Amino acid sequence: MSQAAHDGPTDDRTARGLALSGDPAPEAPQPPETLPLDAWHRKRGGRMVPFAGYLMPVQYDGIIAEHLWTRSSASLFDVSHMGQLFLSGDGADVALEALIPADLATVKLGQLRYSLLLNEKGGILDDLIVSRWRDGLYMVVNGATKWDDIGWMREHLPDEIGMNHMEDRALLALQGPQAAAALARHASGEHNLADLVFMTGGRFSIAGVDAWISRSGYTGEDGFEISIPAEAAARVADALCGEPEVKPAGLGARDSLRLEAGLPLYGHDLDEGTTPIEADLGFAVANRRREAGGFPGHARIMIERDQGTVRRRVGLVIEGRQPVREGALVLDADGSMVGRVTSGGFSPSLERPIAMAYVPVAAAATGSTVRIEQRGKIFSGTVTPLPFVPHRYVRLAQSARGSAA
């Protein structure tokens, strides 16, 4: 997910000059689209900003308050800007494996896998989640890249593989240690919600609305992502936020939470010029695929896995109280740039600045100290293991936990 960029308007002289030169005049920037819950957010005081081509709430009661509430209770995030895709047809698994390094043969009904859409050089076009439904493969891709993803897949998937962009659905994320208790009061269906574990999902009904619920998210906390018909989004959001544990939260808290969790953001920590090994996402390349190949960039990725890379994504704890931001330079002892900060901010949970950056492998060991230059000022950062704040995913079903007890 990355901030949508829009060029400024072109003045009349520039437009006429382009027309006279034979080049087409640039298209006017398109206004951001609205989400199904736009009015719902505004009614609750959401401060709306353009993001990934949509107007989305950045905060309600304040980013730090929403961040800490998520860590202690539960927050509802609207992530309907994400792309929800459905692949169907005989051979869909094999066709998609030609584009991503996941082993889809091991993905059982209701299971989820994190994976990467790769270009021919092994660069990351997007990161995504794919899961198996009864009649095909369901995918969630980043909002800012979804149209490029759709175009890439339509170009490379066989004609007999159907791809449905599920634009008529909304996506909500309920995150935090009290998320399961709040959701359980409203969810019923073919599964017991308590038996879902991290990276599994199933079909449920919430407030009378058919839903696909997965135990997953982007905060490092336990939580759920809920796919529902767009026209029913307000009904479901009202039901969940009617619970005392749940408050709405915006993009600001979502970003600070994922940074503490050490989770990369596409367009910032990941891009087409970055490989899975550089990004410390080698786990997304399944064991069978490492040997068999058959996905873009396989040769380069295997060389980097066996021989190492020049740089690596790491976590940094920053000395002092001032955060370093995306774009700050990592310097060597001679003052030459050897890396760049890709995400940075103040950690409300740790009460200190943290960042993620790409640094030379020689400087990537835990405890290494790096120098960072931002706006002419030098900062000191210490390489620290990711995540900054431990993940609290639920990996054992409630029934199994009860048996073990």
QUITA-V932915 format. One record per residue. N is the residue number from 1. RES is the residue in three letters. PHI is phi in whole degrees, 0 to 359 (NA if undefined). OMEGA is omega in whole degrees, -180 to 180 (* if undefined). Layout:
BEGIN
N RES PHI OMEGA
N RES PHI OMEGA
END
This chain:
BEGIN
1 MET NA -179
2 SER 217 -179
3 GLN 298 178
4 ALA 291 179
5 ALA 250 178
6 HIS 234 176
7 ASP 290 177
8 GLY 289 -179
9 PRO 295 178
10 THR 269 -180
11 ASP 284 -173
12 ASP 298 -178
13 ARG 296 179
14 THR 297 -180
15 ALA 299 180
16 ARG 294 -180
17 GLY 296 178
18 LEU 295 -179
19 ALA 295 -180
20 LEU 292 -179
21 SER 282 -179
22 GLY 94 177
23 ASP 275 179
24 PRO 292 176
25 ALA 294 -180
26 PRO 295 177
27 GLU 288 177
28 ALA 293 179
29 PRO 300 179
30 GLN 275 178
31 PRO 293 180
32 PRO 300 175
33 GLU 277 178
34 THR 254 178
35 LEU 269 179
36 PRO 304 -178
37 LEU 262 -176
38 ASP 306 -179
39 ALA 295 179
40 TRP 299 179
41 HIS 296 -177
42 ARG 297 180
43 LYS 298 -178
44 ARG 264 175
45 GLY 84 178
46 GLY 295 176
47 ARG 273 -172
48 MET 270 179
49 VAL 223 175
50 PRO 288 179
51 PHE 206 177
52 ALA 54 177
53 GLY 87 -179
54 TYR 231 167
55 LEU 274 -175
56 MET 223 180
57 PRO 284 177
58 VAL 271 178
59 GLN 193 174
60 TYR 240 -178
61 ASP 259 -177
62 GLY 122 -173
63 ILE 297 -177
64 ILE 294 179
65 ALA 298 -180
66 GLU 291 177
67 HIS 299 -176
68 LEU 292 177
69 TRP 295 178
70 THR 297 -179
71 ARG 292 -175
72 SER 254 -175
73 SER 225 178
74 ALA 197 179
75 SER 231 177
76 LEU 253 179
77 PHE 249 174
78 ASP 267 179
79 VAL 239 -177
80 SER 290 176
81 HIS 287 179
82 MET 296 178
83 GLY 271 175
84 GLN 254 -175
85 LEU 237 178
86 PHE 227 179
87 LEU 256 -179
88 SER 220 179
89 GLY 114 177
90 ASP 299 179
91 GLY 86 -179
92 ALA 299 179
93 ASP 300 -178
94 VAL 296 -179
95 ALA 296 -180
96 LEU 288 177
97 GLU 297 176
98 ALA 287 -177
99 LEU 244 -177
100 ILE 228 -176
101 PRO 267 179
102 ALA 281 173
103 ASP 260 -174
104 LEU 288 179
105 ALA 296 -179
106 THR 265 -180
107 VAL 273 -178
108 LYS 276 179
109 LEU 306 179
110 GLY 88 179
111 GLN 272 178
112 LEU 242 172
113 ARG 224 169
114 TYR 278 178
115 SER 210 -173
116 LEU 224 171
117 LEU 272 -170
118 LEU 244 172
119 ASN 267 -173
120 GLU 295 179
121 LYS 265 -179
122 GLY 84 177
123 GLY 286 -174
124 ILE 272 175
125 LEU 279 178
126 ASP 187 167
127 ASP 250 -168
128 LEU 204 172
129 ILE 240 177
130 VAL 237 178
131 SER 222 -178
132 ARG 261 169
133 TRP 259 -177
134 ARG 301 -172
135 ASP 246 178
136 GLY 163 -178
137 LEU 247 179
138 TYR 257 -178
139 MET 232 171
140 VAL 241 -179
141 VAL 241 -177
142 ASN 291 -176
143 GLY 297 -176
144 ALA 287 -177
145 THR 246 -169
146 LYS 298 -179
147 TRP 290 175
148 ASP 295 179
149 ASP 299 -179
150 ILE 299 179
151 GLY 298 -180
152 TRP 298 -178
153 MET 289 177
154 ARG 298 179
155 GLU 290 -171
156 HIS 254 178
157 LEU 277 176
158 PRO 299 -178
159 ASP 300 -177
160 GLU 283 177
161 ILE 269 179
162 GLY 277 176
163 MET 228 180
164 ASN 252 173
165 HIS 276 -170
166 MET 276 -176
167 GLU 289 -179
168 ASP 270 -179
169 ARG 240 173
170 ALA 257 179
171 LEU 225 179
172 LEU 243 178
173 ALA 236 177
174 LEU 255 -169
175 GLN 230 176
176 GLY 135 -175
177 PRO 296 178
178 GLN 259 -177
179 ALA 297 -177
180 ALA 296 -179
181 ALA 296 -179
182 ALA 292 -178
183 LEU 291 -177
184 ALA 299 180
185 ARG 288 -175
186 HIS 238 -173
187 ALA 262 174
188 SER 217 180
189 GLY 161 -174
190 GLU 287 180
191 HIS 239 169
192 ASN 270 -177
193 LEU 306 -177
194 ALA 293 180
195 ASP 270 171
196 LEU 288 174
197 VAL 241 -178
198 PHE 307 179
199 MET 68 167
200 THR 228 -179
201 GLY 205 179
202 GLY 189 -179
203 ARG 268 -178
204 PHE 221 169
205 SER 240 177
206 ILE 235 -179
207 ALA 52 -180
208 GLY 79 -177
209 VAL 250 175
210 ASP 294 -174
211 ALA 216 166
212 TRP 256 -178
213 ILE 242 174
214 SER 240 177
215 ARG 271 -173
216 SER 198 179
217 GLY 164 -169
218 TYR 227 -176
219 THR 240 -173
220 GLY 87 177
221 GLU 270 166
222 ASP 299 179
223 GLY 170 -172
224 PHE 221 169
225 GLU 246 -167
226 ILE 233 178
227 SER 261 -175
228 ILE 218 173
229 PRO 302 -175
230 ALA 302 -176
231 GLU 290 180
232 ALA 257 -174
233 ALA 299 -178
234 ALA 295 179
235 ARG 297 -180
236 VAL 291 179
237 ALA 298 177
238 ASP 297 -179
239 ALA 298 -177
240 LEU 289 -180
241 CYS 284 171
242 GLY 282 177
243 GLU 277 -175
244 PRO 296 -179
245 GLU 281 -166
246 VAL 248 172
247 LYS 229 175
248 PRO 287 178
249 ALA 222 -174
250 GLY 247 -176
251 LEU 298 -178
252 GLY 299 179
253 ALA 292 178
254 ARG 301 -178
255 ASP 288 -180
256 SER 291 177
257 LEU 293 -178
258 ARG 291 177
259 LEU 294 176
260 GLU 300 180
261 ALA 280 179
262 GLY 70 -176
263 LEU 265 -176
264 PRO 287 178
265 LEU 246 -178
266 TYR 295 -177
267 GLY 89 178
268 HIS 235 179
269 ASP 272 180
270 LEU 230 175
271 ASP 197 -176
272 GLU 295 -180
273 GLY 269 -177
274 THR 242 180
275 THR 263 178
276 PRO 302 -178
277 ILE 290 176
278 GLU 300 -176
279 ALA 278 -178
280 ASP 62 178
281 LEU 242 -180
282 GLY 300 179
283 PHE 297 -179
284 ALA 285 175
285 VAL 267 -173
286 ALA 295 -177
287 ASN 305 -179
288 ARG 298 -177
289 ARG 288 177
290 ARG 299 -179
291 GLU 279 -173
292 ALA 280 -177
293 GLY 68 179
294 GLY 88 175
295 PHE 232 -176
296 PRO 300 176
297 GLY 77 -176
298 HIS 305 -175
299 ALA 299 -179
300 ARG 295 -178
301 ILE 297 179
302 MET 291 176
303 ILE 297 180
304 GLU 294 179
305 ARG 295 -177
306 ASP 277 -173
307 GLN 252 -180
308 GLY 93 -179
309 THR 238 178
310 VAL 281 -176
311 ARG 225 -178
312 ARG 208 175
313 ARG 284 -179
314 VAL 224 171
315 GLY 265 180
316 LEU 229 167
317 VAL 262 -173
318 ILE 264 178
319 GLU 291 180
320 GLY 93 -176
321 ARG 246 -176
322 GLN 273 179
323 PRO 287 166
324 VAL 260 -173
325 ARG 245 177
326 GLU 308 179
327 GLY 100 176
328 ALA 299 -173
329 LEU 267 171
330 VAL 267 -174
331 LEU 246 172
332 ASP 270 -176
333 ALA 298 180
334 ASP 270 -180
335 GLY 86 178
336 SER 273 180
337 MET 289 177
338 VAL 233 -180
339 GLY 187 -176
340 ARG 210 173
341 VAL 287 -179
342 THR 252 175
343 SER 211 179
344 GLY 199 179
345 GLY 178 179
346 PHE 267 -180
347 SER 273 177
348 PRO 296 -179
349 SER 287 -177
350 LEU 267 -179
351 GLU 57 175
352 ARG 200 -180
353 PRO 285 178
354 ILE 224 -179
355 ALA 201 167
356 MET 240 -177
357 ALA 208 169
358 TYR 262 -178
359 VAL 230 175
360 PRO 302 -178
361 VAL 305 -180
362 ALA 297 -179
363 ALA 253 -172
364 ALA 265 -179
365 ALA 288 178
366 THR 304 -179
367 GLY 95 178
368 SER 295 178
369 THR 253 178
370 VAL 235 176
371 ARG 260 -177
372 ILE 231 179
373 GLU 249 177
374 GLN 223 179
375 ARG 53 176
376 GLY 82 180
377 LYS 253 -178
378 ILE 260 177
379 PHE 241 176
380 SER 245 178
381 GLY 233 179
382 THR 247 180
383 VAL 294 -178
384 THR 225 -180
385 PRO 297 173
386 LEU 264 4
387 PRO 279 176
388 PHE 290 177
389 VAL 246 -175
390 PRO 303 173
391 HIS 292 178
392 ARG 234 178
393 TYR 291 177
394 VAL 266 -176
395 ARG 250 179
396 LEU 231 -177
397 ALA 297 -178
398 GLN 301 -180
399 SER 296 179
400 ALA 291 178
401 ARG 296 179
402 GLY 295 179
403 SER 297 -179
404 ALA 295 -179
405 ALA 288 *
END
